[in-house]
Amino acid sequence: MSETELQAEIDHHERARAAMAAMRELTEGIHNIYSGDFDESTRNLGLGDVRSDHLFGWAMANYTVPRLADLTDRGIALFFGRIWMDDGEDFHIGRRHILDGNRDPLVLDWRAPLSEQYYRASAHDRRDVAKRRRFGFNNGTLTGFEDENLVFGEEVASDILTAEIERPRTGPMRDIVATIQPEQDELIRRDATTNLCVQGAPGTGKTAVGLHRAAWLLYNYTDKLNKSGVLVVGPNEGFLNYIAGVLPTLGETSVWQVTVQQLTGAHTATGTDTHEAALVKHDERIALVCERAVWGHIGTALDGGVTADEGLLIADAGWRWRLGLGFLEEALANARKHTRTYTAGRKALEDAIVQGVRRQAEIRSGHSPDAKWGTRIKRTPAVRQFMDAVWPGLNAKTVMKKLYTDAAFRADATRGILSEDEAALLTGKLAKPSAADLLIVDEVESHLKLRDPSASFGHIVIDEAQDLSPMQCRAIARRSGKGSVTVLGDLAQGTTPWAASSWTDQMRHLGKDQAEHTELTTGFRVPAVIIELANRVLPHLGVGVAPARSIRSDGSLDHVRTADLEAGVREAVAKALQEEGLVGVIAADARAEALRPVLEGAERVELVAASLAKGLEYDHVVVVEPVEIVEAPATGGATVEGVGLRHLYVALTRAVSRLTVVHARDLPPQMAS
């Protein structure tokens, strides 16, 4: 690396920064013009005054808002790589496209098709790349670079790449755009129609793959996805806060990020379930119960008082119309067969009745009655009484009330699906529903009417998907519609009572039977010495996933046996704070609460309950009393076999540099070598 070349690259970076500032200034000017037009158009105008284009001004002003956010200088490196092609052209690769005053690219967006060459080229498959350069930065300042001359077969073990991967964590999750590996890039760039399921061991970057895939799809399928939207579903709000800054640094600010509870409204639940009731209400069999509870309201023409002799007699302003039993039975069968929702079927039956009467009216009167006449026919007492008897109007509240309070109705809806003991658990106060009750309401509503198409998304990224129940999966599926999904998770980290044991089953619950499945096992985040400890626990988790392997030979692992647990934690944290980065203290939920006063006020230290540690990462992790994590009860007070051990597996894999295990009791036997 020559000083002259380094200075030239520094100068290029400064030109790029200045060009981006100019792009932002231009965008800001456009924003001010059109927002001014909008403001002017809303003021009182005098007689004869010409009003500016109100809607166009509003649209343009709003169009520039996300672009202004995208062009904000966040003090990070604007490019991280450079490639020279065989034809002599070269390109700097960065987080966004930056043009100079002549509209020539100073930086090429990492999502552009050509940027794929930067990530995928190798000495064995050059992809027309002659040379690749990686840059090192410190707080946005270029400090050096490394070159690989692929024509000469050079492939170097990049110190810059290693340093970036191992850089201390000082806050929320950051993008990995500078360190994307070829196997990750291949997943990120799968086309928009692909349903992708990624099983990823700890530290393999599956979350980063999902977020970068969302950004890549929005860049390459702008017209489609800007209209239908991209959604990221995470396990809890702490996780969403942790990943919140990734997409904005990648140039995307329009992605909606929610928990599955927020998506279904379950976060507003004020009631609670027993552990046993929650298990039943989250079970996939409840979907069949809901279907039967709705569609079971449909009766027969005989239930409506129609017989072969009498038929349905309809009085209309002096006229008398009669519809026979055969006609009505056929209309009922067609409405049930050809409609997807209960409400649509009811309307189809009403329309069939009106059509049957209309044909008689046309024959007898010689002309076709209008729409108002049809509405009047529907409102006649005979038709209303018949409809109420054979296809009564329903709403979700009515169905839920009957299911939860009417023993006979519940028995009919659950017969052959649930046992009597399980069916008895379908109770609750509708005024104070539990989170699981609201999932059931969502399922019931899906049978009553179709969701508004605007409530569906073009692509949904689902992280920690192994923890979703079948009913939660179905709720997400209804919001996916004909869109695609990227499903991320690790069966070994399933910690809910209903955690998935099979990705095939989970994808079926998500309504995406046709999906590509892949497994990531190479870890870039967690050092090998820590992964090896976690891999001792893996065979005891009852899932068929491959153990992770790490490319990192750094890191440290310490065991601290102590008679005074609080003193041991305090000492371990003090030692950890001698190094850079964040320190995470992970303990069983009850123990974490007890430790809060001990760690209060400590900077760079976060205390995390083991049940909420999933997806987070810290430079140094202190795991407190592993056996308590294994023994800890699940939500609702029940101890679910195997869940505590999975919480421990998660806790042991949150460290990206150093791990300290502090314990007063013997370690769980599953941690033994």
C-alpha positions in Angstrom: 0.0 0.0 0.0 1.6 3.2 -1.1 1.0 6.6 0.6 0.2 8.1 -2.8 -2.6 5.6 -3.5 -3.9 5.9 0.0 -4.1 9.7 -0.3 -5.9 9.3 -3.7 -8.5 7.1 -2.0 -8.9 9.5 0.9 -9.4 12.3 -1.7 -12.0 10.2 -3.5 -13.9 9.6 -0.3 -14.0 13.3 0.4 -15.3 14.0 -3.1 -18.0 11.5 -2.5 -18.9 13.1 0.8 -19.1 16.5 -0.8 -21.2 15.1 -3.7 -23.6 13.5 -1.3 -24.0 16.8 0.5 -24.7 18.5 -2.8 -27.3 15.8 -3.6 -28.9 16.4 -0.3 -28.9 20.2 -0.7 -30.6 19.8 -4.1 -33.2 17.5 -2.7 -33.8 19.9 0.2 -34.3 22.7 -2.2 -36.9 20.7 -4.1 -38.6 19.8 -0.8 -38.8 23.5 0.2 -40.3 24.5 -3.1 -43.0 21.9 -3.1 -43.8 22.1 0.6 -44.1 25.9 0.0 -46.5 25.3 -2.9 -48.5 23.0 -0.6 -48.6 25.6 2.2 -49.6 28.3 -0.2 -52.4 26.3 -1.7 -54.0 25.8 1.7 -54.2 29.5 2.5 -57.3 31.6 1.8 -57.3 32.8 -1.8 -58.9 35.9 -3.1 -61.5 36.0 -5.9 -59.7 35.2 -9.2 -56.5 34.0 -7.5 -54.9 31.0 -9.2 -54.4 28.0 -6.8 -51.2 26.0 -7.1 -51.4 22.3 -7.7 -52.3 21.2 -4.2 -52.0 17.5 -4.6 -48.9 17.6 -6.7 -47.2 19.8 -4.1 -48.2 17.5 -1.3 -46.9 14.4 -3.2 -43.6 15.9 -4.1 -43.0 17.3 -0.6 -43.6 13.8 0.8 -41.6 12.1 -1.9 -38.5 14.0 -0.9 -38.7 13.2 2.9 -37.3 9.7 2.8 -34.7 10.7 0.2 -33.5 13.5 2.6 -33.2 10.8 5.3 -31.3 8.6 2.9 -28.8 11.4 2.1 -28.1 12.3 5.7 -24.4 12.0 6.5 -24.2 9.6 9.4 -20.4 9.9 9.7 -19.8 6.3 8.4 -17.7 5.2 5.5 -19.4 5.9 2.2 -17.6 3.1 0.4 -15.8 0.0 1.7 -14.5 -1.7 -1.5 -13.4 -1.2 -5.1 -13.1 -3.5 -8.1 -11.2 -3.2 -11.4 -12.9 -5.0 -14.3 -11.1 -6.8 -17.2 -12.3 -4.0 -19.5 -10.4 -1.4 -17.5 -13.4 0.1 -15.7 -13.3 0.4 -11.9 -16.0 1.1 -9.3 -16.1 2.0 -5.7 -18.7 0.0 -3.8 -20.6 1.6 -0.9 -23.8 1.9 1.0 -25.6 4.1 -1.5 -25.3 5.4 -5.1 -23.4 8.8 -5.2 -23.1 10.8 -8.4 -20.8 13.7 -9.2 -21.9 16.9 -11.0 -21.7 15.1 -14.4 -24.0 12.3 -13.2 -21.1 9.9 -13.2 -21.0 7.4 -10.3 -18.5 8.1 -7.5 -19.8 5.3 -5.5 -21.9 2.3 -6.7 -24.7 1.1 -4.4 -23.9 -2.4 -2.9 -27.3 -3.6 -4.1 -26.6 -2.8 -7.8 -26.2 -5.9 -10.0 -22.6 -5.1 -10.7 -21.7 -5.0 -7.0 -22.5 -8.7 -6.9 -19.1 -9.2 -8.5 -17.4 -7.6 -5.5 -18.8 -10.1 -3.1 -18.7 -13.2 -5.3 -15.5 -13.0 -7.3 -12.6 -15.3 -6.4 -9.4 -16.5 -7.9 -11.3 -19.6 -9.1 -14.2 -17.7 -10.5 -13.1 -14.1 -11.3 -16.4 -13.0 -12.8 -14.5 -10.5 -15.0 -12.9 -8.9 -11.9 -9.2 -8.3 -12.3 -8.5 -6.8 -8.8 -10.5 -6.3 -5.6 -9.7 -3.7 -2.9 -11.0 -3.6 0.7 -10.8 -0.4 2.7 -10.2 0.0 6.4 -11.9 2.9 8.2 -11.9 4.3 11.7 -15.0 6.4 12.6 -15.6 7.2 8.9 -11.9 8.1 8.2 -10.1 5.9 5.7 -7.0 4.4 7.2 -5.8 1.8 4.7 -6.6 -0.8 2.1 -5.8 -4.4 1.0 -5.6 -5.6 -2.6 -6.3 -9.0 -4.2 -5.0 -9.4 -7.7 -7.4 -12.1 -8.9 -5.7 -12.4 -12.3 -2.6 -13.6 -10.5 -4.7 -16.0 -8.4 -4.3 -14.0 -5.2 -6.7 -14.6 -2.3 -5.6 -13.1 0.9 -6.8 -13.6 4.4 -8.1 -10.1 5.0 -7.0 -8.4 8.2 -9.4 -5.6 7.4 -12.3 -8.0 7.1 -11.3 -9.7 10.3 -10.9 -6.4 12.1 -14.4 -5.3 11.0 -16.0 -8.5 12.1 -14.3 -8.4 15.5 -14.8 -4.6 16.0 -16.3 -4.0 19.5 -20.0 -3.4 19.8 -20.8 0.0 21.1 -24.6 0.1 20.6 -27.4 -1.3 18.4 -26.8 -3.8 15.6 -24.9 -2.4 12.6 -25.0 -3.4 9.0 -22.6 -6.1 7.7 -22.5 -4.6 4.2 -18.7 -4.4 4.2 -18.3 -8.0 5.4 -21.0 -9.9 3.5 -19.7 -13.4 2.6 -20.4 -15.1 -0.8 -22.9 -17.6 0.7 -24.7 -14.7 2.5 -24.7 -12.6 -0.7 -26.3 -15.4 -2.6 -29.2 -15.5 -0.2 -29.6 -11.8 -0.1 -29.9 -11.5 -3.9 -32.6 -14.2 -4.4 -35.4 -12.8 -6.5 -38.6 -11.3 -5.1 -40.8 -14.3 -5.8 -38.6 -16.7 -3.7 -39.8 -17.9 -0.4 -36.6 -18.4 1.6 -36.1 -20.3 4.8 -32.7 -19.9 6.5 -31.8 -22.2 9.4 -28.8 -20.4 11.0 -26.6 -21.4 13.8 -25.5 -18.7 16.3 -23.2 -16.1 14.8 -23.8 -17.0 11.2 -25.4 -13.7 10.4 -28.9 -14.8 9.6 -30.5 -11.7 11.0 -28.2 -9.5 8.9 -29.0 -11.6 5.8 -32.7 -11.0 6.3 -32.3 -7.2 6.8 -29.9 -6.8 3.9 -32.3 -8.9 1.8 -35.1 -6.5 2.6 -32.9 -3.6 1.5 -31.8 -5.4 -1.7 -35.4 -6.2 -2.7 -36.6 -2.7 -2.2 -33.7 -1.4 -4.4 -34.2 -3.9 -7.2 -38.0 -4.3 -7.1 -38.9 -0.7 -6.3 -42.2 -0.4 -8.2 -43.6 -3.6 -6.8 -42.5 -3.3 -3.2 -43.0 0.4 -2.7 -46.7 -0.1 -3.3 -47.1 -3.4 -1.4 -44.5 -2.7 1.3 -41.9 -4.7 3.2 -42.5 -5.9 6.8 -39.9 -7.1 9.3 -41.4 -9.2 12.2 -39.2 -9.7 15.3 -39.7 -11.5 18.5 -39.9 -8.6 21.0 -39.4 -4.8 21.2 -35.9 -5.1 22.6 -34.9 -7.0 19.5 -36.5 -4.4 17.2 -34.7 -1.6 19.1 -31.5 -3.5 18.6 -31.9 -3.8 14.8 -33.7 -0.5 14.2 -30.7 1.4 12.8 -29.6 -1.2 10.2 -32.0 -0.5 7.4 -31.6 3.3 7.5 -27.8 2.9 7.1 -28.5 0.8 4.0 -30.7 3.5 2.5 -34.1 2.2 3.5 -36.4 4.1 5.9 -39.8 2.8 4.8 -39.7 -0.7 6.2 -42.3 -1.3 9.0 -40.7 -3.3 11.8 -43.0 -4.9 14.4 -43.4 -7.7 16.8 -45.9 -10.5 16.0 -47.9 -9.2 19.0 -48.1 -5.7 17.5 -49.0 -7.1 14.1 -52.0 -8.9 15.4 -53.0 -6.4 18.1 -52.1 -9.0 20.8 -49.8 -6.4 22.5 -53.1 -4.7 23.7 -54.2 -7.8 25.5 -55.2 -7.2 29.1 -56.1 -10.8 30.0 -53.8 -13.8 30.7 -54.1 -17.5 30.1 -52.9 -20.4 32.2 -50.0 -22.3 30.6 -52.3 -25.1 29.6 -54.9 -22.8 28.0 -52.2 -20.9 26.1 -50.9 -24.2 24.7 -54.3 -25.2 23.4 -55.2 -21.7 22.0 -51.9 -21.5 20.1 -52.3 -25.1 18.6 -53.0 -25.4 14.9 -56.1 -27.4 15.6 -57.8 -24.2 16.8 -57.9 -23.1 13.2 -60.2 -26.0 12.5 -62.3 -25.1 15.5 -62.6 -21.5 14.2 -63.6 -22.7 10.8 -66.3 -24.9 12.2 -67.5 -22.3 14.6 -68.1 -19.9 11.7 -69.3 -22.1 8.9 -71.3 -24.3 11.2 -73.9 -21.6 11.4 -75.1 -22.5 7.9 -78.3 -24.4 7.9 -80.4 -26.1 5.2 -83.4 -24.8 3.3 -85.6 -27.0 5.6 -84.2 -25.1 8.6 -85.6 -22.0 6.9 -89.1 -23.4 6.9 -89.1 -24.4 3.2 -90.6 -27.7 2.2 -91.1 -29.4 -1.1 -94.8 -28.5 -1.0 -94.7 -24.9 0.2 -91.4 -23.4 -1.1 -90.4 -19.8 0.0 -93.3 -17.4 -0.5 -92.2 -13.8 -1.0 -94.8 -11.0 -1.0 -93.8 -7.9 -3.1 -96.3 -5.0 -3.6 -99.2 -7.1 -4.6 -97.1 -9.7 -6.4 -96.4 -13.2 -5.0 -93.2 -15.0 -5.8 -92.3 -18.6 -4.9 -88.9 -20.2 -4.8 -88.8 -24.0 -4.6 -86.8 -26.3 -2.2 -84.6 -27.6 -5.0 -83.7 -24.1 -6.2 -82.8 -22.9 -2.6 -80.8 -26.0 -1.8 -78.8 -25.5 -5.0 -78.3 -21.8 -4.2 -77.0 -22.7 -0.7 -74.6 -25.3 -2.1 -73.2 -22.9 -4.7 -72.8 -20.1 -2.2 -70.8 -22.4 0.1 -68.7 -23.9 -2.7 -67.8 -20.8 -4.6 -67.1 -18.2 -1.9 -64.0 -18.0 0.4 -65.6 -16.1 3.3 -68.8 -16.5 5.3 -70.0 -12.9 4.6 -69.4 -13.3 0.9 -71.3 -16.5 0.9 -74.3 -14.9 2.6 -74.4 -12.2 0.0 -74.1 -14.8 -2.8 -77.2 -16.6 -1.4 -79.1 -13.3 -1.1 -78.2 -12.5 -4.7 -79.3 -15.9 -5.9 -82.7 -15.4 -4.2 -83.1 -12.0 -5.9 -82.0 -13.5 -9.2 -84.5 -16.3 -8.9 -87.3 -13.8 -8.2 -86.1 -11.6 -11.0 -86.4 -14.3 -13.6 -90.1 -14.9 -12.5 -90.8 -11.1 -12.6 -89.3 -10.8 -16.1 -91.5 -13.6 -17.4 -94.6 -12.3 -15.8 -94.2 -8.6 -16.3 -92.1 -8.5 -19.4 -89.4 -6.2 -18.1 -86.3 -6.5 -15.8 -86.6 -4.8 -12.3 -83.9 -2.4 -11.2 -81.4 -2.6 -8.4 -83.7 -0.8 -5.9 -86.2 -3.5 -6.5 -83.6 -6.1 -5.7 -82.7 -4.4 -2.4 -86.4 -4.3 -1.6 -86.7 -8.1 -2.2 -83.8 -8.7 0.2 -85.6 -6.7 2.9 -88.9 -8.5 2.7 -89.8 -10.4 5.9 -89.8 -13.8 4.2 -86.3 -13.4 2.8 -84.9 -11.9 6.0 -86.4 -14.7 8.1 -85.1 -17.3 5.7 -81.6 -15.8 5.7 -81.5 -15.5 9.5 -82.4 -19.2 9.8 -80.0 -20.6 7.2 -77.1 -18.1 6.9 -77.4 -15.7 9.8 -75.3 -12.5 9.9 -72.2 -12.9 12.1 -69.3 -10.9 13.5 -66.2 -12.1 15.4 -67.6 -11.0 18.7 -70.7 -13.1 18.3 -68.7 -16.2 17.3 -66.2 -15.8 20.2 -69.0 -15.3 22.7 -70.7 -18.4 21.7 -67.5 -20.4 21.6 -66.4 -19.3 25.0 -69.8 -19.3 26.9 -72.1 -21.7 25.1 -71.1 -25.2 26.2 -73.2 -27.0 23.6 -71.9 -24.8 20.7 -68.3 -25.3 21.9 -68.9 -29.0 22.0 -70.1 -29.0 18.4 -67.2 -26.8 17.3 -64.5 -28.9 19.0 -65.9 -32.4 18.5 -63.3 -34.7 17.1 -60.7 -31.9 17.1 -60.0 -31.3 20.8 -60.5 -33.5 23.9 -63.2 -32.5 26.4 -60.5 -31.3 28.8 -58.9 -29.2 26.1 -62.2 -27.8 24.9 -63.0 -26.7 28.5 -59.9 -24.4 28.3 -61.5 -22.3 25.6 -62.8 -19.7 28.0 -62.0 -16.1 28.8 -63.4 -12.7 29.4 -64.0 -11.1 26.0 -63.8 -7.7 27.6 -60.2 -8.6 28.8 -58.9 -10.9 26.1 -55.5 -12.6 26.3 -52.9 -12.4 23.5 -54.0 -15.9 22.4 -57.7 -14.9 22.4 -56.9 -12.1 20.0 -55.1 -14.6 17.7 -58.3 -16.6 17.7 -60.3 -13.5 16.9 -58.0 -12.9 14.0 -58.6 -16.4 12.7 -62.4 -16.1 13.1 -62.4 -12.8 11.2 -60.4 -14.4 8.3 -63.4 -16.8 7.8 -65.9 -14.0 8.0 -64.4 -11.6 5.5 -61.4 -11.0 3.3 -58.7 -8.7 4.6 -58.2 -5.4 2.9 -55.6 -5.9 0.2 -53.8 -2.8 1.5 -53.1 -4.7 4.7 -51.0 -7.3 2.9 -47.3 -6.9 2.2 -45.2 -7.7 -0.8 -42.4 -9.3 1.3 -42.2 -10.2 5.0 -38.9 -10.9 6.8 -39.6 -13.1 9.9 -36.8 -13.4 12.4 -36.6 -15.9 15.2 -39.4 -17.7 13.4 -38.8 -20.9 15.3 -40.6 -19.4 18.3 -43.9 -18.7 16.5 -46.9 -20.8 17.3 -49.0 -22.2 14.4 -51.7 -19.7 15.1 -49.1 -16.8 15.0 -47.8 -18.2 11.8 -51.3 -18.2 10.3 -51.9 -14.6 11.3 -48.6 -13.6 9.5 -49.6 -15.7 6.5 -52.8 -13.7 6.1 -50.8 -10.5 5.9 -48.5 -12.0 3.3 -51.2 -12.9 0.8 -49.5 -13.5 -2.6 -46.2 -11.9 -1.4 -43.0 -13.8 -0.5 -41.3 -14.3 2.8 -37.8 -14.7 4.2 -37.9 -16.8 7.3 -34.9 -16.8 9.6 -34.2 -18.8 12.8 -32.5 -21.6 14.6 -34.5 -24.6 15.8 -31.9 -25.0 18.6 -32.9 -21.6 20.0 -36.6 -22.3 20.1 -37.7 -21.2 23.6 -41.4 -20.9 23.5 -43.7 -23.8 24.7 -44.8 -24.1 21.1 -41.4 -23.7 19.4 -41.1 -25.4 16.0 -39.2 -28.6 15.6 -39.4 -28.7 11.8 -39.0 -25.9 9.2 -41.2 -27.8 6.8 -44.1 -27.6 9.3 -43.4 -24.0 10.1 -43.4 -23.0 6.4 -46.7 -24.8 6.0 -48.2 -22.8 8.8 -46.9 -19.7 7.1 -48.7 -20.7 4.0 -45.5 -21.1 2.0 -45.2 -24.8 1.3 -43.0 -24.1 -1.8 -39.9 -22.6 -0.3 -36.1 -22.9 -0.6 -34.4 -24.2 2.5 -30.8 -23.5 3.4 -28.6 -23.9 6.5 -25.9 -21.6 7.6 -23.3 -23.2 9.9 -20.2 -21.0 9.5 -20.0 -18.5 12.3 -18.4 -15.1 11.8 -19.5 -13.4 15.1 -18.9 -15.9 17.9 -15.3 -17.1 18.6 -14.6 -20.8 18.3 -13.8 -21.3 22.0 -17.3 -20.0 22.9 -19.1 -21.9 20.1 -17.4 -25.1 21.3 -18.9 -24.7 24.7 -22.4 -24.1 23.3 -22.0 -27.1 21.0 -21.8 -29.3 24.1 -25.4 -28.3 24.9 -26.7 -28.6 21.3 -27.1 -32.5 21.2 -29.4 -32.2 24.3 -31.9 -29.9 22.6 -33.7 -32.5 20.6 -33.4 -30.8 17.2 -31.7 -32.0 14.1 -29.5 -29.1 13.2 -25.8 -29.1 12.4 -23.4 -27.7 15.0 -21.9 -24.3 14.2 -18.2 -23.8 13.4 -16.4 -20.5 13.8 -13.8 -18.9 11.6 -12.5 -16.9 14.6 -9.6 -18.2 16.7 -9.7 -15.2 19.0 -11.9 -14.7 22.1 -11.8 -16.0 25.6 -13.8 -18.2 28.0 -13.6 -18.1 31.8 -15.4 -20.1 34.5 -15.8 -18.4 37.9 -16.9 -20.6 40.8 -18.0 -18.4 43.8 -19.7 -18.8 47.1 -21.2 -15.3 46.8 -23.0 -15.0 43.5 -23.5 -11.2 43.6 -19.9 -10.6 44.5 -18.8 -12.9 41.7 -20.9 -11.1 39.2 -19.7 -7.7 40.4 -16.1 -8.8 40.1 -16.6 -10.4 36.6 -18.3 -7.2 35.3 -15.5 -5.0 36.7 -12.9 -7.2 34.9 -15.0 -7.1 31.7 -15.1 -3.3 31.7 -11.4 -3.2 31.5 -11.8 -4.0 27.8 -13.7 -2.1 25.1 -17.3 -2.7 24.1 -20.6 -3.6 25.7 -21.0 -6.0 28.5 -24.2 -8.1 28.8 -25.1 -9.8 32.0 -27.6 -12.7 31.3 -29.4 -14.5 34.1 -32.6 -16.4 34.8 -35.5 -13.9 34.8 -35.9 -13.9 38.6 -32.1 -13.7 39.2 -31.8 -10.8 36.7 -34.4 -8.9 38.7 -32.5 -9.5 41.9 -29.2 -8.4 40.3 -30.6 -5.1 39.1 -29.6 -3.1 42.2 -26.1 -4.6 42.1 -25.5 -3.3 38.5 -27.5 -0.1 38.7 -25.6 2.8 37.2 -22.9 0.8 35.6 -21.9 2.2 32.2 -21.6 -0.1 29.1 -23.5 -2.8 31.0 -26.9 -4.2 30.2 -28.7 -6.7 32.4 -30.8 -9.1 30.4 -33.3 -11.8 31.4 -32.4 -15.1 29.7 -35.9 -15.3 28.2 -35.2 -12.0 26.3 -31.6 -12.5 25.2 -32.3 -13.9 21.9 -31.0 -12.0 18.9 -28.8 -9.7 21.0 -25.0 -9.6 21.1 -22.4 -8.1 23.3 -18.6 -7.9 23.3 -18.4 -9.6 26.7 -21.1 -11.7 28.2 -21.4 -12.7 31.9 -23.7 -15.7 32.2 -24.9 -16.1 35.8 -25.8 -19.4 37.4 -26.5 -21.6 34.3 -28.4 -24.2 36.3 -31.0 -21.5 37.3 -31.5 -20.7 33.6 -32.2 -24.3 32.9 -34.6 -24.7 35.8 -36.5 -21.4 35.3 -40.2 -21.7 34.7 -41.7 -20.5 31.5 -44.3 -17.6 31.2 -47.3 -18.5 33.3 -45.3 -20.3 35.9 -45.0 -23.7 34.2 -41.7 -25.5 33.6 -41.6 -26.6 30.0 -39.2 -29.5 29.4 -36.2 -28.4 27.4 -37.0 -24.7 27.2 -34.7 -23.7 30.0 -31.8 -25.6 28.4 -32.5 -23.7 25.1 -32.4 -20.4 27.0 -29.0 -21.4 28.3 -27.8 -22.2 24.7 -29.0 -18.8 23.6 -27.2 -17.1 26.6 -23.9 -18.9 25.8 -23.9 -17.6 22.2 -24.5 -13.9 22.8 -20.8 -13.0 23.2 -18.8 -11.8 20.2 -15.4 -11.7 22.0 -15.4 -12.9 25.6 -17.6 -15.1 27.8 -17.5 -15.5 31.6 -19.7 -18.1 33.4 -20.2 -17.2 37.0 -21.8 -19.9 39.2 -22.2 -21.0 42.8 -24.0 -24.3 42.1 -22.6 -27.1 39.9 -22.9 -26.5 36.2 -25.6 -28.4 34.3 -24.3 -31.8 33.1 -25.0 -30.8 29.5 -22.2 -28.3 29.7 -19.6 -30.9 30.5 -17.0 -31.8 27.9 
